Amino acid sequence: MRLAFTAAALAVSTIALSTPSVAQYQHCIPGRGCVPAPPEKYNACFQLALQRGLSVSVGDFRNLDSFIHQCLAGRIPH
């Protein structure tokens, strides 16, 4: 019984992951929520972050992630 349930759950999650959806284009930070993140806008915010001196290093990841989240929400002027 448990194996059948696990197989069914896996099949449903595989179908859900393979179909494009709005959730696929969300940028979420725990405690701050989610903002829409279409690929073009995310890339523009990422490039802006690099121009303003942020980096993709492990030590700067939280700052970069926060900057992109704020940019996607419209709180950082281009």
Backbone atoms as SQL, in Angstrom:
CREATE TABLE atoms (id INTEGER PRIMARY KEY, chain TEXT, resi INTEGER, resn TEXT, atom TEXT, x REAL, y REAL, z REAL);
INSERT INTO atoms VALUES
  (1, 'A', 1, 'MET', 'N', 0.826, -1.187, 0.000),
  (2, 'A', 1, 'MET', 'CA', 0.000, 0.000, 0.000),
  (3, 'A', 1, 'MET', 'C', 0.875, 1.258, 0.000),
  (4, 'A', 2, 'ARG', 'N', 1.877, 1.252, 0.862),
  (5, 'A', 2, 'ARG', 'CA', 2.749, 2.417, 0.960),
  (6, 'A', 2, 'ARG', 'C', 3.513, 2.646, -0.340),
  (7, 'A', 3, 'LEU', 'N', 3.947, 1.566, -0.989),
  (8, 'A', 3, 'LEU', 'CA', 4.680, 1.665, -2.245),
  (9, 'A', 3, 'LEU', 'C', 3.797, 2.256, -3.337),
  (10, 'A', 4, 'ALA', 'N', 2.533, 1.854, -3.390),
  (11, 'A', 4, 'ALA', 'CA', 1.605, 2.379, -4.388),
  (12, 'A', 4, 'ALA', 'C', 1.382, 3.869, -4.174),
  (13, 'A', 5, 'PHE', 'N', 1.245, 4.284, -2.931),
  (14, 'A', 5, 'PHE', 'CA', 1.050, 5.698, -2.617),
  (15, 'A', 5, 'PHE', 'C', 2.279, 6.505, -3.012),
  (16, 'A', 6, 'THR', 'N', 3.464, 5.990, -2.717),
  (17, 'A', 6, 'THR', 'CA', 4.706, 6.679, -3.063),
  (18, 'A', 6, 'THR', 'C', 4.846, 6.803, -4.573),
  (19, 'A', 7, 'ALA', 'N', 4.521, 5.746, -5.302),
  (20, 'A', 7, 'ALA', 'CA', 4.609, 5.781, -6.767),
  (21, 'A', 7, 'ALA', 'C', 3.622, 6.797, -7.337),
  (22, 'A', 8, 'ALA', 'N', 2.423, 6.844, -6.788),
  (23, 'A', 8, 'ALA', 'CA', 1.423, 7.799, -7.261),
  (24, 'A', 8, 'ALA', 'C', 1.860, 9.231, -6.964),
  (25, 'A', 9, 'ALA', 'N', 2.402, 9.465, -5.793),
  (26, 'A', 9, 'ALA', 'CA', 2.871, 10.802, -5.429),
  (27, 'A', 9, 'ALA', 'C', 4.019, 11.232, -6.329),
  (28, 'A', 10, 'LEU', 'N', 4.908, 10.314, -6.644),
  (29, 'A', 10, 'LEU', 'CA', 6.028, 10.610, -7.528),
  (30, 'A', 10, 'LEU', 'C', 5.534, 10.948, -8.932),
  (31, 'A', 11, 'ALA', 'N', 4.557, 10.222, -9.414),
  (32, 'A', 11, 'ALA', 'CA', 4.010, 10.481, -10.742),
  (33, 'A', 11, 'ALA', 'C', 3.353, 11.855, -10.804),
  (34, 'A', 12, 'VAL', 'N', 2.601, 12.210, -9.788),
  (35, 'A', 12, 'VAL', 'CA', 1.940, 13.518, -9.748),
  (36, 'A', 12, 'VAL', 'C', 2.979, 14.627, -9.682),
  (37, 'A', 13, 'SER', 'N', 4.005, 14.479, -8.850),
  (38, 'A', 13, 'SER', 'CA', 5.016, 15.526, -8.733),
  (39, 'A', 13, 'SER', 'C', 5.816, 15.655, -10.017),
  (40, 'A', 14, 'THR', 'N', 6.053, 14.567, -10.726),
  (41, 'A', 14, 'THR', 'CA', 6.772, 14.617, -11.997),
  (42, 'A', 14, 'THR', 'C', 5.957, 15.371, -13.032),
  (43, 'A', 15, 'ILE', 'N', 4.663, 15.111, -13.082),
  (44, 'A', 15, 'ILE', 'CA', 3.792, 15.818, -14.019),
  (45, 'A', 15, 'ILE', 'C', 3.746, 17.298, -13.664),
  (46, 'A', 16, 'ALA', 'N', 3.646, 17.624, -12.399),
  (47, 'A', 16, 'ALA', 'CA', 3.575, 19.018, -11.968),
  (48, 'A', 16, 'ALA', 'C', 4.873, 19.757, -12.289),
  (49, 'A', 17, 'LEU', 'N', 6.007, 19.080, -12.168),
  (50, 'A', 17, 'LEU', 'CA', 7.278, 19.733, -12.439),
  (51, 'A', 17, 'LEU', 'C', 7.542, 19.902, -13.926),
  (52, 'A', 18, 'SER', 'N', 6.972, 19.049, -14.750),
  (53, 'A', 18, 'SER', 'CA', 7.265, 19.115, -16.176),
  (54, 'A', 18, 'SER', 'C', 6.386, 20.108, -16.919),
  (55, 'A', 19, 'THR', 'N', 5.309, 20.585, -16.308),
  (56, 'A', 19, 'THR', 'CA', 4.444, 21.543, -16.971),
  (57, 'A', 19, 'THR', 'C', 4.781, 22.951, -16.524),
  (58, 'A', 20, 'PRO', 'N', 4.905, 23.910, -17.459),
  (59, 'A', 20, 'PRO', 'CA', 5.208, 25.276, -17.060),
  (60, 'A', 20, 'PRO', 'C', 4.058, 25.860, -16.251),
  (61, 'A', 21, 'SER', 'N', 4.391, 26.647, -15.271),
  (62, 'A', 21, 'SER', 'CA', 3.362, 27.261, -14.450),
  (63, 'A', 21, 'SER', 'C', 3.858, 28.598, -13.942),
  (64, 'A', 22, 'VAL', 'N', 2.979, 29.324, -13.309),
  (65, 'A', 22, 'VAL', 'CA', 3.338, 30.618, -12.740),
  (66, 'A', 22, 'VAL', 'C', 4.347, 30.438, -11.620),
  (67, 'A', 23, 'ALA', 'N', 4.232, 29.362, -10.863),
  (68, 'A', 23, 'ALA', 'CA', 5.147, 29.127, -9.756),
  (69, 'A', 23, 'ALA', 'C', 6.579, 28.960, -10.240),
  (70, 'A', 24, 'GLN', 'N', 6.753, 28.576, -11.474),
  (71, 'A', 24, 'GLN', 'CA', 8.087, 28.413, -12.027),
  (72, 'A', 24, 'GLN', 'C', 8.805, 29.764, -12.104),
  (73, 'A', 25, 'TYR', 'N', 8.073, 30.840, -12.201),
  (74, 'A', 25, 'TYR', 'CA', 8.656, 32.164, -12.338),
  (75, 'A', 25, 'TYR', 'C', 8.416, 33.003, -11.088),
  (76, 'A', 26, 'GLN', 'N', 8.793, 32.470, -9.950),
  (77, 'A', 26, 'GLN', 'CA', 8.678, 33.169, -8.670),
  (78, 'A', 26, 'GLN', 'C', 10.051, 33.230, -8.018),
  (79, 'A', 27, 'HIS', 'N', 10.352, 34.310, -7.361),
  (80, 'A', 27, 'HIS', 'CA', 11.582, 34.417, -6.578),
  (81, 'A', 27, 'HIS', 'C', 11.138, 34.579, -5.135),
  (82, 'A', 28, 'CYS', 'N', 11.456, 33.601, -4.298),
  (83, 'A', 28, 'CYS', 'CA', 10.973, 33.583, -2.919),
  (84, 'A', 28, 'CYS', 'C', 12.128, 33.666, -1.930),
  (85, 'A', 29, 'ILE', 'N', 11.895, 34.415, -0.867),
  (86, 'A', 29, 'ILE', 'CA', 12.813, 34.483, 0.263),
  (87, 'A', 29, 'ILE', 'C', 11.977, 34.222, 1.509),
  (88, 'A', 30, 'PRO', 'N', 12.378, 33.240, 2.320),
  (89, 'A', 30, 'PRO', 'CA', 11.616, 32.959, 3.543),
  (90, 'A', 30, 'PRO', 'C', 11.488, 34.210, 4.409),
  (91, 'A', 31, 'GLY', 'N', 10.283, 34.470, 4.854),
  (92, 'A', 31, 'GLY', 'CA', 10.023, 35.630, 5.697),
  (93, 'A', 31, 'GLY', 'C', 9.701, 36.891, 4.914),
  (94, 'A', 32, 'ARG', 'N', 10.017, 36.919, 3.630),
  (95, 'A', 32, 'ARG', 'CA', 9.729, 38.089, 2.795),
  (96, 'A', 32, 'ARG', 'C', 8.669, 37.798, 1.750),
  (97, 'A', 33, 'GLY', 'N', 8.468, 36.542, 1.441),
  (98, 'A', 33, 'GLY', 'CA', 7.463, 36.172, 0.463),
  (99, 'A', 33, 'GLY', 'C', 8.038, 35.981, -0.925),
  (100, 'A', 34, 'CYS', 'N', 7.137, 35.952, -1.892),
  (101, 'A', 34, 'CYS', 'CA', 7.519, 35.693, -3.282),
  (102, 'A', 34, 'CYS', 'C', 7.127, 36.874, -4.161),
  (103, 'A', 35, 'VAL', 'N', 7.905, 37.070, -5.207),
  (104, 'A', 35, 'VAL', 'CA', 7.592, 38.093, -6.204),
  (105, 'A', 35, 'VAL', 'C', 7.670, 37.433, -7.577),
  (106, 'A', 36, 'PRO', 'N', 6.876, 37.915, -8.535),
  (107, 'A', 36, 'PRO', 'CA', 6.957, 37.357, -9.885),
  (108, 'A', 36, 'PRO', 'C', 8.358, 37.584, -10.456),
  (109, 'A', 37, 'ALA', 'N', 8.877, 36.578, -11.154),
  (110, 'A', 37, 'ALA', 'CA', 10.239, 36.672, -11.691),
  (111, 'A', 37, 'ALA', 'C', 10.341, 36.066, -13.079),
  (112, 'A', 38, 'PRO', 'N', 9.765, 36.746, -14.087),
  (113, 'A', 38, 'PRO', 'CA', 9.964, 36.228, -15.440),
  (114, 'A', 38, 'PRO', 'C', 11.456, 36.265, -15.780),
  (115, 'A', 39, 'PRO', 'N', 11.929, 35.341, -16.596),
  (116, 'A', 39, 'PRO', 'CA', 13.365, 35.236, -16.865),
  (117, 'A', 39, 'PRO', 'C', 14.026, 36.539, -17.338),
  (118, 'A', 40, 'GLU', 'N', 13.350, 37.306, -18.176),
  (119, 'A', 40, 'GLU', 'CA', 13.932, 38.548, -18.686),
  (120, 'A', 40, 'GLU', 'C', 14.149, 39.553, -17.559),
  (121, 'A', 41, 'LYS', 'N', 13.159, 39.697, -16.693),
  (122, 'A', 41, 'LYS', 'CA', 13.255, 40.652, -15.596),
  (123, 'A', 41, 'LYS', 'C', 14.284, 40.184, -14.563),
  (124, 'A', 42, 'TYR', 'N', 14.316, 38.881, -14.282),
  (125, 'A', 42, 'TYR', 'CA', 15.302, 38.348, -13.336),
  (126, 'A', 42, 'TYR', 'C', 16.714, 38.619, -13.852),
  (127, 'A', 43, 'ASN', 'N', 16.943, 38.365, -15.144),
  (128, 'A', 43, 'ASN', 'CA', 18.259, 38.589, -15.719),
  (129, 'A', 43, 'ASN', 'C', 18.643, 40.066, -15.658),
  (130, 'A', 44, 'ALA', 'N', 17.697, 40.960, -15.921),
  (131, 'A', 44, 'ALA', 'CA', 17.977, 42.394, -15.846),
  (132, 'A', 44, 'ALA', 'C', 18.369, 42.793, -14.423),
  (133, 'A', 45, 'CYS', 'N', 17.679, 42.260, -13.428),
  (134, 'A', 45, 'CYS', 'CA', 18.003, 42.562, -12.028),
  (135, 'A', 45, 'CYS', 'C', 19.347, 41.962, -11.635),
  (136, 'A', 46, 'PHE', 'N', 19.648, 40.780, -12.139),
  (137, 'A', 46, 'PHE', 'CA', 20.934, 40.143, -11.864),
  (138, 'A', 46, 'PHE', 'C', 22.078, 40.975, -12.437),
  (139, 'A', 47, 'GLN', 'N', 21.925, 41.427, -13.681),
  (140, 'A', 47, 'GLN', 'CA', 22.957, 42.247, -14.310),
  (141, 'A', 47, 'GLN', 'C', 23.120, 43.581, -13.585),
  (142, 'A', 48, 'LEU', 'N', 22.021, 44.171, -13.123),
  (143, 'A', 48, 'LEU', 'CA', 22.077, 45.413, -12.355),
  (144, 'A', 48, 'LEU', 'C', 22.836, 45.198, -11.051),
  (145, 'A', 49, 'ALA', 'N', 22.613, 44.076, -10.401),
  (146, 'A', 49, 'ALA', 'CA', 23.323, 43.756, -9.159),
  (147, 'A', 49, 'ALA', 'C', 24.824, 43.659, -9.407),
  (148, 'A', 50, 'LEU', 'N', 25.210, 43.027, -10.507),
  (149, 'A', 50, 'LEU', 'CA', 26.632, 42.921, -10.834),
  (150, 'A', 50, 'LEU', 'C', 27.228, 44.294, -11.126),
  (151, 'A', 51, 'GLN', 'N', 26.471, 45.143, -11.821),
  (152, 'A', 51, 'GLN', 'CA', 26.943, 46.495, -12.121),
  (153, 'A', 51, 'GLN', 'C', 27.140, 47.318, -10.851),
  (154, 'A', 52, 'ARG', 'N', 26.325, 47.045, -9.847),
  (155, 'A', 52, 'ARG', 'CA', 26.409, 47.811, -8.599),
  (156, 'A', 52, 'ARG', 'C', 27.384, 47.209, -7.593),
  (157, 'A', 53, 'GLY', 'N', 28.162, 46.211, -8.018),
  (158, 'A', 53, 'GLY', 'CA', 29.244, 45.710, -7.193),
  (159, 'A', 53, 'GLY', 'C', 28.991, 44.428, -6.422),
  (160, 'A', 54, 'LEU', 'N', 27.821, 43.842, -6.534),
  (161, 'A', 54, 'LEU', 'CA', 27.575, 42.568, -5.866),
  (162, 'A', 54, 'LEU', 'C', 28.225, 41.457, -6.677),
  (163, 'A', 55, 'SER', 'N', 28.534, 40.364, -6.019),
  (164, 'A', 55, 'SER', 'CA', 29.180, 39.261, -6.724),
  (165, 'A', 55, 'SER', 'C', 28.423, 37.962, -6.470),
  (166, 'A', 56, 'VAL', 'N', 28.797, 36.944, -7.199),
  (167, 'A', 56, 'VAL', 'CA', 28.143, 35.646, -7.074),
  (168, 'A', 56, 'VAL', 'C', 28.903, 34.719, -6.139),
  (169, 'A', 57, 'SER', 'N', 29.796, 35.256, -5.327),
  (170, 'A', 57, 'SER', 'CA', 30.551, 34.433, -4.385),
  (171, 'A', 57, 'SER', 'C', 29.638, 33.929, -3.270),
  (172, 'A', 58, 'VAL', 'N', 30.064, 32.880, -2.614),
  (173, 'A', 58, 'VAL', 'CA', 29.271, 32.280, -1.545),
  (174, 'A', 58, 'VAL', 'C', 29.026, 33.285, -0.426),
  (175, 'A', 59, 'GLY', 'N', 30.021, 34.086, -0.101),
  (176, 'A', 59, 'GLY', 'CA', 29.881, 35.048, 0.989),
  (177, 'A', 59, 'GLY', 'C', 28.929, 36.186, 0.682),
  (178, 'A', 60, 'ASP', 'N', 28.666, 36.448, -0.591),
  (179, 'A', 60, 'ASP', 'CA', 27.804, 37.564, -0.979),
  (180, 'A', 60, 'ASP', 'C', 26.443, 37.088, -1.478),
  (181, 'A', 61, 'PHE', 'N', 26.171, 35.789, -1.374),
  (182, 'A', 61, 'PHE', 'CA', 24.936, 35.242, -1.934),
  (183, 'A', 61, 'PHE', 'C', 23.680, 35.868, -1.320),
  (184, 'A', 62, 'ARG', 'N', 23.647, 36.026, -0.014),
  (185, 'A', 62, 'ARG', 'CA', 22.442, 36.589, 0.623),
  (186, 'A', 62, 'ARG', 'C', 22.197, 38.021, 0.182),
  (187, 'A', 63, 'ASN', 'N', 23.264, 38.802, 0.064),
  (188, 'A', 63, 'ASN', 'CA', 23.102, 40.179, -0.396),
  (189, 'A', 63, 'ASN', 'C', 22.606, 40.212, -1.836),
  (190, 'A', 64, 'LEU', 'N', 23.168, 39.362, -2.680),
  (191, 'A', 64, 'LEU', 'CA', 22.743, 39.283, -4.075),
  (192, 'A', 64, 'LEU', 'C', 21.285, 38.851, -4.170),
  (193, 'A', 65, 'ASP', 'N', 20.912, 37.834, -3.419),
  (194, 'A', 65, 'ASP', 'CA', 19.541, 37.323, -3.425),
  (195, 'A', 65, 'ASP', 'C', 18.560, 38.395, -2.945),
  (196, 'A', 66, 'SER', 'N', 18.927, 39.106, -1.899),
  (197, 'A', 66, 'SER', 'CA', 18.076, 40.170, -1.376),
  (198, 'A', 66, 'SER', 'C', 17.929, 41.304, -2.388),
  (199, 'A', 67, 'PHE', 'N', 19.029, 41.678, -3.027),
  (200, 'A', 67, 'PHE', 'CA', 18.990, 42.738, -4.040),
  (201, 'A', 67, 'PHE', 'C', 18.058, 42.350, -5.181),
  (202, 'A', 68, 'ILE', 'N', 18.201, 41.123, -5.690),
  (203, 'A', 68, 'ILE', 'CA', 17.360, 40.675, -6.798),
  (204, 'A', 68, 'ILE', 'C', 15.892, 40.649, -6.380),
  (205, 'A', 69, 'HIS', 'N', 15.624, 40.200, -5.180),
  (206, 'A', 69, 'HIS', 'CA', 14.240, 40.160, -4.682),
  (207, 'A', 69, 'HIS', 'C', 13.643, 41.572, -4.650),
  (208, 'A', 70, 'GLN', 'N', 14.403, 42.525, -4.110),
  (209, 'A', 70, 'GLN', 'CA', 13.918, 43.914, -4.050),
  (210, 'A', 70, 'GLN', 'C', 13.758, 44.513, -5.440),
  (211, 'A', 71, 'CYS', 'N', 14.691, 44.198, -6.333),
  (212, 'A', 71, 'CYS', 'CA', 14.607, 44.702, -7.697),
  (213, 'A', 71, 'CYS', 'C', 13.356, 44.164, -8.404),
  (214, 'A', 72, 'LEU', 'N', 13.102, 42.876, -8.247),
  (215, 'A', 72, 'LEU', 'CA', 11.918, 42.273, -8.875),
  (216, 'A', 72, 'LEU', 'C', 10.628, 42.868, -8.312),
  (217, 'A', 73, 'ALA', 'N', 10.668, 43.263, -7.047),
  (218, 'A', 73, 'ALA', 'CA', 9.492, 43.868, -6.418),
  (219, 'A', 73, 'ALA', 'C', 9.333, 45.327, -6.801),
  (220, 'A', 74, 'GLY', 'N', 10.327, 45.898, -7.519),
  (221, 'A', 74, 'GLY', 'CA', 10.235, 47.284, -7.954),
  (222, 'A', 74, 'GLY', 'C', 10.728, 48.296, -6.942),
  (223, 'A', 75, 'ARG', 'N', 11.476, 47.848, -5.928),
  (224, 'A', 75, 'ARG', 'CA', 11.942, 48.756, -4.887),
  (225, 'A', 75, 'ARG', 'C', 13.338, 49.326, -5.148),
  (226, 'A', 76, 'ILE', 'N', 13.991, 48.892, -6.240),
  (227, 'A', 76, 'ILE', 'CA', 15.317, 49.399, -6.575),
  (228, 'A', 76, 'ILE', 'C', 15.231, 50.033, -7.954),
  (229, 'A', 77, 'PRO', 'N', 15.548, 51.324, -8.043),
  (230, 'A', 77, 'PRO', 'CA', 15.482, 51.973, -9.354),
  (231, 'A', 77, 'PRO', 'C', 16.580, 51.488, -10.294),
  (232, 'A', 78, 'HIS', 'N', 16.257, 51.403, -11.553),
  (233, 'A', 78, 'HIS', 'CA', 17.243, 50.956, -12.557),
  (234, 'A', 78, 'HIS', 'C', 18.078, 52.109, -12.902);
